[in-house]
Structure formats: C-alpha cells, structure tokens
Amino acid sequence: MLSCTRVEKLDLSRLRLPPGFRIAVFAQAPHARQMAFSPGGVLLVTDMSDGTVLALPDAKHTGHAEQTVSVLSGLNAPHGIAFHQGKLYVAEINAVRRYDWDEGQLRASNGQKIVDIPGSGGGHSTRTILFANGKLYVAAGSSCNVCVEDDKRRAAVTEYSEDGSGERTFASGLRNAVGLTVNPKTNTIWATDNGRDWLGGNLPSEEINDLGPNGGNAGWPYCYGNRVPDRSRSKDYDCSKTIAPAIEMQAHSAPLGLLFYNGEMFPAEYRGSLFVTFHGSWNRSVPTGYKVVRIRFNDKGEPQGPPADFISGWLRPGETKIGAWMGRPVGLVVGPEGALYVTDDSAGVVYRVTWEK
C-alpha cells in the first residue's frame, strides 16, 4: 500500500490541463498499470510488480475509491485486463486466464487458462488484451531491442476466438505494442509501438498504427518509423510493403495507453479524440514524455494534426533530471459517468479527470 506520506507529496497543482478540466487522485494503487470497469461499474486495476488485481469501488459516487479490495493475487506479472460477456479476463506474462466474476462480493474465481504465451522470458513483459469484432487480441512485445524472434507471438498482435482457440498472427513487426484500442469510426484495431533504442535521442519516432481490418506487417526489426529501413539488420529489405504509421511521435516518449474517448462528460470537441499516455524516456539525455496527449479525429476516423498536450507537468520544461516527484502515466479507461481514469505506476495512484463547466 502506498503510504499517506507519499500521497501527500503529490503536488497536483503542477499538472496542466485545458481550461475546465480537473484532475484528482481517485485511489492509491502502488504499481497500477491497466484498468477495466466491471459490469456493475467497479474499477479494477492490475499491478504487475505485486502480481495482483485490485478492485476500487466508489459505490457512493464521490469520485474517490472507498476501499481497496484484493481480487486476485500471486499472478505472474498481470497487465492486460478486460470484461467480456460477464467474465473477467487477465493477461499474465505467460497466459490469459478467464474468471467467473461475482459483482456483489467483488470476487474472481474458477480461473481457467485459455491462451498460452510461450517464450515469455526476456525483453518486454507486458501482455495487453482486447476484445473486438468477436475476437480476442493479445499483444506481446519483443524479447530484445532488435532481433528476429523465434516465436511468432512475440513482437506481434495475435488473434484468437473468444475461447482462446483458432490462433493466428494478426499483426507482426510491432516491437512493443502496449496499447490496443478500436477506432469507433473505422472499426479497426489501433496499436501503439515503442521504437528501438540506441539510434540517438530523436530516432526512431514512436508510432500509432492502424492495423486495418486484416492486420499485416509493421516492419520491425527491418524497418522503423515511417517505413525507414534499418540497414543494421538488412541491406535490401523492402519496407515499402509494411504498415505505415498513422501517427508519428517524439522518439523515446514510450506510448503505452491508448483510448478513443467515448464518454459524454467532456465537451463535444473531445468526443472521438484519441488519448495516449507517454510513460517517458529512460535513456535519453534530455528526458521526454511523462504526459498524456490528445489527437483530434474527424468524422471519418482519421487523425487531424499532431498530438497536443492534455495533461503535462510531471516533467517540467527544461528539466534534465527527473525530480523527487515524478509521474509516469500508463493506462486509460473511461468511467460509466464519462470521467477519464489514468494510472500512474511511479506515483502509485489512479487519477480521475473530469470536466467542470
């Protein structure tokens, strides 16, 4: 449990949001990653470091969790979480499990492995899940910085039937796709992708990819950014046939969470916008990221313009060394009331963002 002293040090006044928006701490959650709301409207969050899934009920709708309930423990780095047809699904580093869900008791039971994820050792450890178009999609990052994977399920998004059968590679060549979401206008799956390291402070660009109706190959490890050949891997690989990024972003920002806003609380111009969390750089001489950005979309589901800051201030302009209080946003979810919830695995909290007229 995060100490009260740590929470008191969270200086929310340093965070900057557009006029009319407010941010508050909804709950303490030490290493909060991804979130999902239960059928009854209770927020659940995964904790990779402690191997737990926590429920954060707010039955009185105060805007603050009234308690923390341990739903599952002893898991192997749980990250992805989803509810589907009344069942709870959790993605661990080596498996996706399905649980019976008791809303009244906030209890998960009868866990059954429906997807096995071999080759889980090394490299990127997050496993993200998404239900869309009658299928289950599982994203697993690469085992390395730049290499050719032995297991086709690494550096890829794999498609399954809802019961975990019928495995097929949906999209390959994605070095580390942590965020998965569905574009409501095009009904296609969109994914973040974290670019490779050690090409300098501004290469390669981070990506958001529209995987289209049938998926495809995004190019890694032979290509990066907008179909740029990585000649350290191949002298003649044809990158022109790979999926081009729909959106390019500052290198080393580490985009993780990805969400099209579908609530009704925010003003009309924010509805349908894409929100992205930047977890922030770890090896850049001048730190970058550490914020939540917003990308406008038109009525056809096409991005309009570059990302714009939505929540910033975890990293102040000009800072070259991360300070004592630093946030690293991770997950995003829209609540039943339309508020935007954001996890922070560095400060150890879940934020709640609201619009006040």
C-alpha positions as semicolon CSV with decimal commas, in nm:
position;residue;x (nm);y (nm);z (nm)
1;M;0,000;0,000;0,000
2;L;0,130;0,345;-0,089
3;S;0,200;0,544;0,226
4;C;-0,006;0,851;0,311
5;T;0,320;1,047;0,319
6;R;0,383;0,965;-0,047
7;V;0,033;1,070;-0,149
8;E;0,066;1,398;0,039
9;K;0,373;1,477;-0,171
10;L;0,173;1,461;-0,493
11;D;0,161;1,822;-0,598
12;L;-0,131;1,814;-0,839
13;S;-0,107;2,190;-0,880
14;R;0,194;2,140;-1,106
15;L;-0,015;1,944;-1,356
16;R;-0,155;2,139;-1,650
17;L;-0,482;2,057;-1,826
18;P;-0,702;2,255;-2,068
19;P;-0,938;2,506;-1,904
20;G;-1,240;2,341;-1,744
21;F;-1,071;2,009;-1,672
22;R;-0,985;1,893;-1,321
23;I;-0,761;1,610;-1,202
24;A;-0,775;1,438;-0,863
25;V;-0,643;1,122;-0,703
26;F;-0,912;0,855;-0,723
27;A;-0,722;0,582;-0,538
28;Q;-0,385;0,462;-0,421
29;A;-0,253;0,170;-0,625
30;P;0,122;0,112;-0,585
31;H;0,216;-0,011;-0,933
32;A;-0,107;0,046;-1,123
33;R;-0,099;-0,048;-1,492
34;Q;-0,416;-0,125;-1,691
35;M;-0,780;-0,089;-1,592
36;A;-1,128;-0,212;-1,672
37;F;-1,473;-0,138;-1,532
38;S;-1,682;-0,433;-1,419
39;P;-2,039;-0,480;-1,549
40;G;-2,158;-0,310;-1,229
41;G;-1,928;-0,010;-1,267
42;V;-1,642;-0,101;-1,030
43;L;-1,291;-0,009;-1,140
44;L;-1,036;-0,291;-1,145
45;V;-0,663;-0,235;-1,192
46;T;-0,366;-0,465;-1,249
47;D;-0,041;-0,448;-1,053
48;M;0,243;-0,619;-1,239
49;S;0,503;-0,581;-0,965
50;D;0,292;-0,729;-0,684
51;G;0,112;-0,982;-0,905
52;T;-0,233;-0,862;-0,804
53;V;-0,563;-0,736;-0,940
54;L;-0,737;-0,478;-0,721
55;A;-1,096;-0,354;-0,715
56;L;-1,155;0,012;-0,628
57;P;-1,527;0,058;-0,558
58;D;-1,688;0,401;-0,536
59;A;-2,042;0,297;-0,453
60;K;-2,143;0,644;-0,333
61;H;-2,002;0,813;-0,646
62;T;-1,783;1,052;-0,451
63;G;-1,503;1,049;-0,705
64;H;-1,274;0,864;-0,467
65;A;-1,243;0,488;-0,406
66;E;-1,390;0,399;-0,069
67;Q;-1,172;0,091;-0,023
68;T;-0,921;-0,137;-0,195
69;V;-1,025;-0,498;-0,244
70;S;-0,778;-0,769;-0,344
71;V;-0,945;-0,962;-0,626
72;L;-0,654;-1,183;-0,733
73;S;-0,301;-1,236;-0,601
74;G;0,003;-1,447;-0,678
75;L;-0,021;-1,380;-1,051
76;N;0,271;-1,370;-1,293
77;A;0,306;-1,001;-1,381
78;P;-0,059;-0,931;-1,471
79;H;-0,101;-0,643;-1,713
80;G;-0,394;-0,663;-1,954
81;I;-0,747;-0,680;-1,816
82;A;-1,093;-0,690;-1,970
83;F;-1,452;-0,789;-1,902
84;H;-1,636;-0,978;-2,173
85;Q;-1,981;-1,132;-2,151
86;G;-1,973;-1,114;-1,772
87;K;-1,636;-1,286;-1,735
88;L;-1,309;-1,132;-1,615
89;Y;-1,000;-1,181;-1,832
90;V;-0,647;-1,114;-1,711
91;A;-0,327;-1,135;-1,919
92;E;-0,022;-1,254;-1,729
93;I;0,324;-1,271;-1,878
94;N;0,271;-1,632;-1,990
95;A;-0,106;-1,676;-2,017
96;V;-0,450;-1,526;-2,049
97;R;-0,694;-1,654;-1,788
98;R;-1,072;-1,627;-1,768
99;Y;-1,253;-1,600;-1,434
100;D;-1,607;-1,614;-1,308
101;W;-1,699;-1,275;-1,167
102;D;-1,909;-1,212;-0,857
103;E;-2,012;-0,846;-0,864
104;G;-2,168;-0,850;-0,518
105;Q;-1,859;-0,989;-0,349
106;L;-1,604;-0,833;-0,586
107;R;-1,460;-1,180;-0,625
108;A;-1,298;-1,367;-0,915
109;S;-1,289;-1,745;-0,909
110;N;-1,254;-2,058;-1,120
111;G;-0,961;-1,927;-1,322
112;Q;-0,902;-2,112;-1,647
113;K;-0,610;-2,067;-1,885
114;I;-0,746;-2,002;-2,234
115;V;-0,432;-1,873;-2,405
116;D;-0,075;-1,988;-2,353
117;I;0,201;-1,738;-2,429
118;P;0,531;-1,930;-2,466
119;G;0,864;-1,756;-2,496
120;S;0,779;-1,518;-2,213
121;G;1,134;-1,481;-2,085
122;G;1,338;-1,168;-2,156
123;G;1,262;-0,835;-2,312
124;H;0,926;-0,666;-2,289
125;S;0,697;-0,827;-2,033
126;T;0,356;-0,662;-2,083
127;R;0,068;-0,856;-2,234
128;T;-0,232;-0,650;-2,344
129;I;-0,573;-0,790;-2,437
130;L;-0,864;-0,654;-2,637
131;F;-1,200;-0,799;-2,740
132;A;-1,316;-0,669;-3,077
133;N;-1,526;-0,792;-3,367
134;G;-1,597;-1,124;-3,197
135;K;-1,228;-1,199;-3,144
136;L;-0,968;-1,181;-2,867
137;Y;-0,643;-0,999;-2,945
138;V;-0,324;-1,041;-2,743
139;A;-0,024;-0,808;-2,781
140;A;0,320;-0,928;-2,668
141;G;0,635;-0,720;-2,703
142;S;0,970;-0,832;-2,836
143;S;1,228;-1,030;-2,640
144;C;1,505;-0,789;-2,738
145;N;1,586;-0,443;-2,870
146;V;1,643;-0,555;-3,230
147;C;1,638;-0,921;-3,335
148;V;1,450;-1,182;-3,533
149;E;1,206;-1,356;-3,300
150;D;1,187;-1,734;-3,278
151;D;0,830;-1,720;-3,153
152;K;0,579;-1,557;-3,387
153;R;0,370;-1,442;-3,090
154;R;0,644;-1,201;-2,979
155;A;0,656;-0,851;-3,130
156;A;0,306;-0,914;-3,259
157;V;-0,066;-0,898;-3,202
158;T;-0,217;-1,246;-3,212
159;E;-0,584;-1,314;-3,283
160;Y;-0,791;-1,585;-3,114
161;S;-1,151;-1,691;-3,100
162;E;-1,317;-1,568;-2,782
163;D;-1,250;-1,902;-2,611
164;G;-0,878;-1,890;-2,690
165;S;-0,885;-2,128;-2,987
166;G;-0,806;-2,054;-3,351
167;E;-0,472;-1,880;-3,301
168;R;-0,338;-1,676;-3,592
169;T;-0,093;-1,391;-3,629
170;F;-0,292;-1,075;-3,689
171;A;-0,014;-0,815;-3,698
172;S;0,361;-0,874;-3,684
173;G;0,663;-0,645;-3,680
174;L;0,544;-0,447;-3,378
175;R;0,842;-0,414;-3,144
176;N;0,633;-0,336;-2,838
177;A;0,262;-0,271;-2,885
178;V;0,135;-0,198;-2,534
179;G;-0,180;-0,001;-2,615
180;L;-0,465;-0,158;-2,811
181;T;-0,799;0,002;-2,890
182;V;-1,074;0,009;-3,153
183;N;-1,135;0,312;-3,371
184;P;-1,514;0,357;-3,340
185;K;-1,544;0,516;-3,685
186;T;-1,348;0,258;-3,884
187;N;-1,395;-0,041;-3,650
188;T;-1,025;-0,122;-3,696
189;I;-0,769;-0,200;-3,427
190;W;-0,514;0,068;-3,344
191;A;-0,191;-0,001;-3,155
192;T;0,097;0,193;-3,007
193;D;0,450;0,083;-3,091
194;N;0,764;0,171;-2,897
195;G;1,059;0,215;-3,130
196;R;1,403;0,062;-3,090
197;D;1,682;0,209;-2,875
198;W;2,037;0,331;-2,945
199;L;1,980;0,532;-3,260
200;G;2,010;0,863;-3,077
201;G;1,776;1,095;-2,894
202;N;1,541;1,161;-3,184
203;L;1,526;0,829;-3,368
204;P;1,318;0,635;-3,432
205;S;0,980;0,800;-3,398
206;E;0,724;0,636;-3,172
207;E;0,420;0,512;-3,361
208;I;0,048;0,462;-3,351
209;N;-0,061;0,213;-3,615
210;D;-0,397;0,148;-3,775
211;L;-0,378;-0,229;-3,819
212;G;-0,672;-0,225;-4,058
213;P;-0,933;-0,498;-4,097
214;N;-0,680;-0,772;-4,167
215;G;-0,362;-0,673;-3,982
216;G;-0,029;-0,708;-4,159
217;N;0,342;-0,649;-4,105
218;A;0,463;-0,326;-3,938
219;G;0,825;-0,388;-4,033
220;W;1,030;-0,439;-3,717
221;P;1,316;-0,536;-3,691
222;Y;1,397;-0,439;-4,051
223;C;1,214;-0,104;-4,056
224;Y;1,136;0,174;-3,814
225;G;0,932;0,495;-3,817
226;N;0,764;0,568;-4,148
227;R;0,900;0,267;-4,338
228;V;1,264;0,364;-4,282
229;P;1,499;0,069;-4,350
230;D;1,719;-0,037;-4,058
231;R;2,031;-0,127;-4,252
232;S;2,193;-0,273;-3,941
233;R;1,951;-0,562;-3,987
234;S;1,922;-0,595;-4,364
235;K;2,075;-0,428;-4,668
236;D;1,785;-0,492;-4,905
237;Y;1,463;-0,542;-4,704
238;D;1,167;-0,372;-4,877
239;C;0,996;-0,154;-4,617
240;S;0,752;-0,005;-4,868
241;K;0,518;-0,301;-4,823
242;T;0,489;-0,269;-4,446
243;I;0,218;-0,089;-4,247
244;A;0,296;0,281;-4,235
245;P;0,234;0,456;-3,902
246;A;-0,091;0,651;-3,884
247;I;0,072;0,887;-3,632
248;E;0,439;0,951;-3,555
249;M;0,553;1,095;-3,222
250;Q;0,869;1,206;-3,043
251;A;1,126;0,928;-3,005
252;H;1,157;0,765;-2,661
253;S;0,824;0,902;-2,535
254;A;0,719;0,542;-2,461
255;P;0,348;0,550;-2,557
256;L;0,160;0,291;-2,354
257;G;-0,210;0,362;-2,301
258;L;-0,435;0,422;-2,600
259;L;-0,804;0,514;-2,591
260;F;-1,069;0,676;-2,805
261;Y;-1,285;0,886;-2,576
262;N;-1,646;0,764;-2,594
263;G;-1,794;0,929;-2,286
264;E;-2,037;1,219;-2,264
265;M;-1,885;1,423;-1,981
266;F;-1,620;1,600;-2,189
267;P;-1,714;1,876;-2,435
268;A;-1,829;1,767;-2,780
269;E;-1,497;1,853;-2,945
270;Y;-1,321;1,596;-2,725
271;R;-1,552;1,309;-2,811
272;G;-1,390;1,069;-3,053
273;S;-1,044;1,205;-2,974
274;L;-0,758;0,961;-2,919
275;F;-0,578;0,987;-2,585
276;V;-0,227;0,845;-2,539
277;T;-0,015;0,812;-2,227
278;F;0,358;0,878;-2,257
279;H;0,535;0,676;-1,989
280;G;0,852;0,875;-2,055
281;S;1,210;0,812;-2,164
282;W;1,463;0,614;-1,965
283;N;1,782;0,657;-2,170
284;R;1,752;0,994;-2,341
285;S;2,000;1,266;-2,235
286;V;1,714;1,517;-2,224
287;P;1,407;1,339;-2,081
288;T;1,089;1,340;-2,287
289;G;0,735;1,215;-2,244
290;Y;0,575;1,193;-1,900
291;K;0,237;1,325;-2,011
292;V;-0,099;1,244;-2,167
293;V;-0,163;1,373;-2,516
294;R;-0,473;1,411;-2,728
295;I;-0,510;1,365;-3,104
296;R;-0,813;1,503;-3,283
297;F;-1,001;1,282;-3,530
298;N;-1,251;1,376;-3,800
299;D;-1,588;1,212;-3,862
300;K;-1,423;0,955;-4,088
301;G;-1,197;0,834;-3,808
302;E;-0,885;0,998;-3,948
303;P;-0,626;1,181;-3,731
304;Q;-0,618;1,558;-3,766
305;G;-0,291;1,722;-3,677
306;P;-0,013;1,626;-3,436
307;P;-0,061;1,523;-3,072
308;A;-0,131;1,807;-2,829
309;D;-0,064;1,802;-2,455
310;F;-0,369;1,715;-2,248
311;I;-0,205;1,653;-1,910
312;S;0,151;1,773;-1,860
313;G;0,366;1,888;-1,570
314;W;0,501;1,559;-1,441
315;L;0,817;1,668;-1,621
316;R;0,868;2,043;-1,619
317;P;1,008;2,227;-1,925
318;G;1,385;2,239;-1,916
319;E;1,426;1,965;-1,659
320;T;1,719;1,741;-1,744
321;K;1,699;1,530;-1,432
322;I;1,386;1,365;-1,303
323;G;1,282;1,525;-0,975
324;A;1,170;1,367;-0,648
325;W;0,805;1,379;-0,753
326;M;0,755;1,237;-1,096
327;G;0,459;1,068;-1,257
328;R;0,464;0,806;-1,529
329;P;0,114;0,764;-1,677
330;V;0,028;0,419;-1,808
331;G;-0,334;0,309;-1,852
332;L;-0,652;0,482;-1,963
333;V;-1,019;0,400;-1,926
334;V;-1,346;0,594;-1,944
335;G;-1,579;0,551;-1,649
336;P;-1,956;0,500;-1,673
337;E;-2,003;0,866;-1,579
338;G;-1,767;0,981;-1,855
339;A;-1,463;1,070;-1,645
340;L;-1,118;0,969;-1,773
341;Y;-0,914;0,749;-1,539
342;V;-0,534;0,738;-1,567
343;T;-0,294;0,505;-1,386
344;D;0,048;0,616;-1,267
345;D;0,287;0,334;-1,173
346;S;0,553;0,573;-1,043
347;A;0,344;0,786;-0,807
348;G;0,133;0,478;-0,731
349;V;-0,211;0,625;-0,789
350;V;-0,512;0,629;-1,017
351;Y;-0,615;0,977;-1,129
352;R;-0,967;1,083;-1,223
353;V;-1,006;1,359;-1,481
354;T;-1,337;1,543;-1,501
355;W;-1,487;1,834;-1,691
356;E;-1,648;2,111;-1,491
357;K;-1,848;2,372;-1,680
